Structures are given as C-alpha cells and as structure tokens.
Amino acid sequence: MKPVFNKRNIILIALALLVLGIKFATDPTAGAVTTEFLIYVSTPILVVLIGHWLRKILFPYIDMGDLYDKAIKSPIGSGLVFIGMCLVVFGIYGLFGPSARAQDIIPQNAKVLMPQVLEQTEKYWPELTKKPMSLH
C-alpha cells in the first residue's frame, strides 16, 4: 500500500491550505463566505470518507489494489477498471452538485432593466424566437 503522505499529496495539501489562506485573507465578510464554502466542500468529502469506510467494513476481504493489479493485465479488465473509475469520479462530482444552487428569485434591478434587454434583443437579434427570460 502506498503511503498517504507522499510528496504529491503533501504538495496538494499545502496548495489547498494556501488557497484557503488567501480566501480568508481576501474575504470581505471577515471569513463568513469562506467558512460557508468550507462547509459545502466538507460535506461531500465526509460522505466519500464514510463511503470508503463502509466499503472496507462490508467487504473486508476484498483488496482493491489486488483487483486492480489483476484487472489491468487484460484489455477487458482494463476497460472495466476505467469504466469503474469513471463511475466513481462521476459519483463524487455528483456529491458536489447540490452545492451549486441558483436562486429562484429575479433580482429587483434585473426586473427593472429586463424590458430594455428584451427590446434590444428583439431589435438587434430578431431571429431569436425565444425570449431570454420571463418576467413573472
């Protein structure tokens, strides 16, 4: 098994801490936005960690490294490992999906300026049949 704190991981951790330090130093809300960001990021990380532990508890005799070493020796095995890794990465990205939320409310200034935007759109791009945004 590879050591967890190898050179690459130490550099990644150091860069992540540097970015967090810069975010805290430049945060106009005295760290409130950066703290909220950390909460959103930490939740999927904890889910992945708990999922890893559960996999080890449910399948204690399966060594993923051994499976990988055996699978990579054949083209079909390599393809299955690649597809499996893609599914895992997709699942991890899916954990971050709920963090990206948009508001359902149109800001007040946008409501005021929307008729002008629609007018200019119809004037300069009449071929656009769909309105960019409704005002309800």
N, C-alpha and C positions, 0 to 999 in steps of 0.2 A: 504494500500500500504506500502511495506517495505521501510525503509529509504535507500537512495542511499549510504550514507557514514556510513555503518555498519562496524563492526570490520574486517570482511573478506575483504571487498573492500579496507579499509584503508591499510591493510597488503599487498594486491596485488599492490596497487598504490605505496606504499613505496618500495616494492621489484623491481617494474618496474623502479622507479627512481634510485634505487641503481644500477641496471644493466646498465641503461643509463649513470650514472656517471662513472662506471667502463669502459664502452665502450669509453666514451670521454677521460678518463684519459690514456687509453692504445692505443688510435688511433694514428698510426704513421703519419697520414696525417693532424694532428692538427685539427681533428674534421670533415674533409670533408666526410670521409666514413660514419661516424656516422650520419651526417646530411642527407646524401643521404638515409641511412637506415630509418631514421625518416620520410622522405618524402614518401618512398614506403609504410611504415606502416600506416602513417596518412591518405592516400587516401582511403583505404578500411574502415577505422574507420569512416571517414566523410560520406562515402556512406551509411554505416549502420545507422548512426545518422540521415541523411536526410531521409532514408527509414522509420525509426521509426516515424519521424515527419510527413511524408506524410501519413503513415497508420493512425495516430491519426487524421489528417485533413480529410482524405477520409472517415473514419469510426469513427466519434466522439462518437457514442452511444454504440460502442462495447467495453466492458471491458474484456481484455484478461485474467485477473485474475479470473473473474467470470466464463468465459468459461472454464478455466482450472479446477476450483473447481467443476463444474458440470460434465465435461467430465471424470474426474478421478474416479467418483463414479461407473462407469460401465466398464467392461472389453473392450468392443468395443471402448468406449470413450477414455480409457487409451491408447489403441493401436493407435488410431488416433492422440492423442496428442504426443505420442512417434514418430510416423512417421513424423508428422509436425515438431517436434523439430529437427529430423534428417535432414529434407529438409532445414531448416533454417541454421543449422550448416554447411551443405554441401554448401549452397549458400555463407555463409561467408567465408569458405575456398576457394571457387571459386574466391572470390574477391582478394585473395592473390596470386592466380595463375599467373597473369601477372607479378607479381614482380619477379618471378623465371624465369629468362631468361638465356639461354646459347648462347654463341657466335657461329656464323656460320663459323667462320674462324679457321682453324687449326693453332696453333702457329708454328712459324718458326722452333724452336728446335724440335717440335714433327715431323714435316715433315722430318727433317734430320735423326731422330732416328727411324722412322716408318719402314723402310726396315729391320732393325735389329730386331725389335719387331716381325714383320711378319715371319722372318726367324726362330727365336727361337720358335715362336708359332707352325710353321709347323714341326720343329724338335722334340719338346717335346710333342706336342699335335696334332698328325696328324689326329686324329679322328674329329677335328674341321673342318667342311667343309666351314663355312662362315668366311671370313676374318674379323678381328675386326674393320678395318676402311679402307676406300678407300683414295687414295692419290690425288684425283682430286680437 
